[in-house]
Amino acid sequence: MPPLIAFAGVLGGLAVVRWAYKTAVRINQELEEARLSRVAEASRASEIKTLRRDPVTGAYRPG
């Protein structure tokens, strides 16, 4: 009986390791996607023109 219990423990341990590995890979993929979207958003933000005050009218215009 003890070898059967040890074998079941090994199988259970392998299942837990497999689950933890898949979860870690999934989480790292989600974090990488979030990081890339933040980088893309930052590059788009630099393309936006800032507003400058027109000295003649006093209104703010892109410039």
Secondary structure, DSSP 8 states (H G I E B T S, - for coil): -HHHHHHHHHHHHHHHHHHHHHHHHHHHHHHHHHHHHHHHHHHHHHHS--EEE-TTT--EEE-
